[in-house]
Amino acid sequence: MFELGKKQSLFIVKELDFGVYLGEEINAAIEDRVLLPKKQVPQGSCVGDRVEVFLYKDSKDRIIATTNKPLLSVGEVGRLHVSQVTKIGAFLNWGLEKDVLLPYKEQTAKVQEGDEVLVALYVDKSSRLAATMKVYRYLQCGSDYQKDDAVRGTVYEIQQEVGAFVAVDDRFSALIPRRELYGSVKVGDVVTARVSAVKEDGKLDLSIREKAYLQIGKDAQKLIELMESRGGALPFTDKAAPEIIRSETGMSKNEFKRAVGNLLKNQKIVINTDAICLKAEP
């Protein structure tokens, strides 16, 4: 049985002027043969020889073989470049003559020509090869990473109520929980993070923030820079709603309060009724 989107070792069963027909058996029936175009046939090959090929569909939707090596096979995850954006989706260069389609419904963020996107290859309901940015079910669990290890990964999807989904090393399943999101994180970003937990199923929870005692100083400096850019003050205090604090600073309310406390302790700010102000230099 031919496996679309995968490499297979097949017999040459018949030679023609325009190529050779391949089959799983040397006496394969006509309906069980696939064409390998002449320009793809290894030099010196003849009937009875085995050839390793990749099977995909041509522009006329016919299964065809190639000895060229695609950048992805079905079920694999990798980075591909966007060669064109059309009304039906984006076409990605995957190393073969015919680009593979990334349908709009399989995009987790808008892509543009020239972008590099993390995708998996799958067979759609019409038995065609296609790409998806929804790579969650194609990622592996059970990495060797442990709590507090530093990792790098690609953000491939964001769900506001859950967090940012990350492919660590573009292979392993991980999540930055919503409470750990800091600053502006978007699909396609490559982030450096710390493993905050390893789940029982091997999936990773990540934090892009330092441990609290290390992060406080960075957050305090960020607030100073934010106040300096706004004329020396923030128009709210640590009593503001969490949503306002996160929107304005990228911090949770607790993180904000710790940073404000650090600045107060070091006599850098003054807190008024409805504002936090930088303390004037003596």
C-alpha positions as CSV (number, residue, x, y, z in Angstrom):
1,M,0.0,0.0,0.0
2,F,1.4,3.3,-1.0
3,E,2.0,5.8,1.9
4,L,1.5,9.3,0.8
5,G,3.9,11.8,2.3
6,K,6.5,9.1,3.3
7,K,9.6,7.5,2.0
8,Q,9.2,4.0,0.6
9,S,11.4,1.4,-1.0
10,L,9.7,0.2,-4.3
11,F,10.6,-2.0,-7.2
12,I,11.0,-0.8,-10.7
13,V,8.4,-2.9,-12.6
14,K,8.4,-1.2,-16.0
15,E,10.6,1.1,-18.0
16,L,9.1,3.8,-20.3
17,D,10.4,6.7,-22.4
18,F,9.2,9.2,-19.8
19,G,10.2,7.3,-16.6
20,V,9.6,4.1,-14.8
21,Y,6.7,2.6,-13.0
22,L,7.2,1.4,-9.4
23,G,5.4,-1.1,-7.3
24,E,5.6,-2.8,-3.9
25,E,6.0,-6.1,-5.8
26,I,7.9,-6.8,-9.0
27,N,4.7,-8.0,-10.7
28,A,2.4,-5.2,-9.3
29,A,-0.8,-4.7,-11.2
30,I,-1.3,-1.5,-13.3
31,E,-3.5,0.1,-10.6
32,D,-0.8,-0.6,-8.0
33,R,2.0,1.3,-9.8
34,V,3.3,4.8,-9.4
35,L,5.3,6.9,-11.9
36,L,8.8,8.0,-11.2
37,P,9.6,10.7,-13.9
38,K,12.7,10.0,-16.1
39,K,14.7,12.9,-14.6
40,Q,14.3,11.3,-11.2
41,V,15.4,7.8,-12.1
42,P,18.8,6.9,-10.7
43,Q,21.4,6.3,-13.4
44,G,21.9,2.7,-14.3
45,S,18.7,1.5,-12.7
46,C,16.7,-1.3,-14.4
47,V,13.6,-3.5,-13.9
48,G,13.8,-5.4,-10.6
49,D,15.9,-2.8,-8.8
50,R,14.7,-1.2,-5.6
51,V,14.5,2.6,-5.4
52,E,13.8,4.7,-2.3
53,V,11.3,7.4,-3.2
54,F,9.0,9.9,-1.6
55,L,5.3,9.9,-2.6
56,Y,3.2,13.0,-3.0
57,K,0.6,14.4,-5.5
58,D,1.3,16.4,-8.6
59,S,-0.6,19.4,-9.9
60,K,-3.2,17.1,-11.4
61,D,-3.7,15.4,-8.0
62,R,-2.0,12.2,-9.1
63,I,0.3,10.2,-6.8
64,I,3.8,10.5,-8.1
65,A,7.2,9.5,-6.9
66,T,10.4,11.5,-6.5
67,T,13.9,10.7,-5.4
68,N,14.3,14.3,-4.2
69,K,14.3,14.6,-0.4
70,P,11.5,16.8,1.1
71,L,12.2,18.9,4.2
72,L,9.3,17.2,6.0
73,S,7.5,13.9,5.9
74,V,4.0,13.2,7.3
75,G,4.0,13.5,11.1
76,E,7.2,15.5,11.2
77,V,7.6,19.0,12.6
78,G,10.0,21.5,11.1
79,R,10.5,25.1,9.7
80,L,9.5,26.0,6.2
81,H,9.5,29.3,4.3
82,V,6.4,30.9,2.9
83,S,6.8,31.2,-0.8
84,Q,3.4,32.7,-1.6
85,V,0.1,33.8,0.1
86,T,-3.1,33.2,-1.9
87,K,-6.9,33.2,-1.3
88,I,-6.8,29.6,-0.1
89,G,-3.8,29.9,2.2
90,A,-0.1,30.1,2.1
91,F,2.2,27.9,0.1
92,L,5.4,26.7,1.7
93,N,8.7,25.6,0.1
94,W,9.4,22.1,1.3
95,G,12.1,21.1,-1.2
96,L,10.0,19.6,-3.9
97,E,8.8,21.1,-7.2
98,K,5.2,21.6,-6.0
99,D,4.9,23.7,-2.8
100,V,2.8,22.4,0.1
101,L,-0.4,24.3,1.2
102,L,-0.8,25.8,4.6
103,P,-4.6,26.4,4.7
104,Y,-5.9,29.4,6.5
105,K,-7.8,27.2,9.0
106,E,-4.5,25.6,10.0
107,Q,-2.8,28.9,10.7
108,T,-2.5,30.0,14.3
109,A,-1.3,33.5,13.2
110,K,-1.3,35.4,10.0
111,V,1.8,34.6,7.8
112,Q,3.4,36.6,5.0
113,E,5.6,35.8,2.1
114,G,9.2,35.2,3.3
115,D,8.2,34.2,6.8
116,E,9.7,31.0,8.3
117,V,7.0,29.0,10.1
118,L,7.0,26.0,12.3
119,V,4.6,23.4,10.9
120,A,3.8,19.7,10.7
121,L,2.9,17.8,7.6
122,Y,-0.3,15.8,7.4
123,V,-2.8,14.2,5.0
124,D,-6.1,16.1,4.8
125,K,-9.6,14.7,4.4
126,S,-9.2,14.9,0.6
127,S,-6.1,12.7,0.7
128,R,-3.8,15.6,-0.1
129,L,-0.7,16.6,1.7
130,A,-0.9,19.8,3.7
131,A,0.8,21.7,6.5
132,T,-0.5,22.9,9.8
133,M,0.8,25.3,12.4
134,K,-1.3,23.5,15.0
135,V,1.6,21.2,15.9
136,Y,0.5,20.2,19.4
137,R,-0.3,16.5,18.6
138,Y,2.8,16.1,16.6
139,L,5.2,17.1,19.4
140,Q,7.0,14.7,21.6
141,C,6.9,14.3,25.4
142,G,9.5,12.8,27.6
143,S,12.5,15.1,27.0
144,D,15.6,14.9,29.2
145,Y,15.0,18.4,30.6
146,Q,14.6,18.8,34.3
147,K,13.1,21.6,36.5
148,D,15.1,24.9,36.3
149,D,16.9,23.8,33.1
150,A,17.2,26.6,30.5
151,V,15.5,25.8,27.1
152,R,14.8,27.5,23.8
153,G,11.6,27.0,21.8
154,T,9.2,28.4,19.3
155,V,5.8,29.8,20.2
156,Y,3.3,28.2,17.9
157,E,0.0,29.0,19.4
158,I,-1.5,31.4,22.0
159,Q,-4.7,30.8,23.9
160,Q,-5.5,33.8,26.1
161,E,-7.1,31.8,28.9
162,V,-4.4,29.1,28.9
163,G,-1.1,30.6,27.8
164,A,1.5,30.3,25.1
165,F,2.2,26.8,23.6
166,V,5.9,26.3,22.8
167,A,7.8,23.6,20.8
168,V,11.0,23.3,22.8
169,D,13.9,22.5,20.4
170,D,11.0,22.4,17.8
171,R,10.3,18.9,19.1
172,F,9.0,18.8,22.7
173,S,5.6,19.9,24.0
174,A,5.6,22.8,26.5
175,L,3.4,25.6,27.8
176,I,4.1,29.0,29.2
177,P,1.0,29.3,31.5
178,R,-0.9,32.5,31.4
179,R,0.3,33.6,34.8
180,E,3.9,33.3,33.5
181,L,3.5,35.3,30.4
182,Y,5.6,38.5,30.5
183,G,5.8,41.3,28.0
184,S,4.9,40.8,24.4
185,V,4.9,37.2,23.3
186,K,3.5,36.2,19.8
187,V,3.3,33.2,17.5
188,G,6.6,32.6,15.8
189,D,8.8,34.1,18.6
190,V,11.8,32.0,19.7
191,V,11.9,32.3,23.5
192,T,14.5,31.4,26.1
193,A,12.8,30.0,29.2
194,R,13.2,28.1,32.4
195,V,11.5,24.8,33.0
196,S,9.2,25.5,36.0
197,A,7.7,22.0,36.1
198,V,7.8,18.6,34.3
199,K,4.4,17.1,34.1
200,E,3.7,13.4,34.7
201,D,3.2,12.9,31.0
202,G,6.5,14.5,30.2
203,K,5.2,17.8,29.0
204,L,7.0,20.9,30.2
205,D,5.7,24.0,32.0
206,L,7.9,27.0,31.3
207,S,8.6,30.4,32.7
208,I,10.2,33.3,30.8
209,R,10.8,35.1,34.0
210,E,13.7,34.6,36.5
211,K,13.0,33.2,39.9
212,A,11.3,35.8,42.0
213,Y,14.4,37.0,44.0
214,L,16.3,37.5,40.7
215,Q,13.4,39.0,38.8
216,I,12.5,41.7,41.3
217,G,15.6,43.9,40.4
218,K,14.8,43.6,36.7
219,D,11.2,44.5,37.2
220,A,12.2,47.5,39.4
221,Q,14.5,48.8,36.7
222,K,11.8,48.3,34.1
223,L,9.4,50.5,36.2
224,I,12.1,53.2,36.5
225,E,12.5,53.2,32.7
226,L,8.7,53.2,32.2
227,M,8.3,56.2,34.6
228,E,11.2,58.1,32.9
229,S,9.5,57.6,29.5
230,R,6.3,59.1,31.0
231,G,7.6,62.2,32.6
232,G,8.6,60.6,35.9
233,A,5.4,59.0,37.0
234,L,2.9,56.2,36.5
235,P,-0.8,57.3,36.6
236,F,-1.8,54.4,38.9
237,T,-0.6,52.6,42.1
238,D,-0.3,49.0,43.3
239,K,-4.0,49.2,44.2
240,A,-5.0,49.3,40.5
241,A,-6.8,46.4,38.9
242,P,-4.6,43.5,37.8
243,E,-5.7,44.0,34.2
244,I,-4.5,47.6,34.2
245,I,-1.2,46.6,35.7
246,R,-0.6,43.8,33.2
247,S,-1.6,46.0,30.3
248,E,0.6,48.9,31.3
249,T,3.7,47.0,32.6
250,G,3.5,43.4,31.4
251,M,3.6,42.2,35.1
252,S,1.2,40.5,37.3
253,K,-0.1,42.4,40.3
254,N,2.1,40.5,42.7
255,E,5.2,41.1,40.5
256,F,4.3,44.8,40.3
257,K,3.9,45.1,44.1
258,R,7.2,43.4,44.7
259,A,9.0,45.7,42.3
260,V,7.3,48.8,43.8
261,G,8.3,47.5,47.3
262,N,11.9,47.2,46.1
263,L,11.9,50.8,44.8
264,L,10.4,52.1,48.0
265,K,13.0,50.3,50.1
266,N,15.7,51.9,48.0
267,Q,14.0,55.3,48.2
268,K,13.6,55.6,44.5
269,I,9.9,56.5,44.4
270,V,7.1,58.2,46.2
271,I,3.6,56.8,46.1
272,N,0.7,59.4,46.0
273,T,-3.0,58.7,46.1
274,D,-3.3,57.9,42.4
275,A,0.2,57.8,41.1
276,I,3.7,56.5,41.6
277,C,6.5,59.1,41.1
278,L,10.2,59.0,40.8
279,K,11.9,60.6,43.7
280,A,13.8,63.7,42.8
281,E,17.5,63.4,43.1
282,P,18.9,65.4,46.0
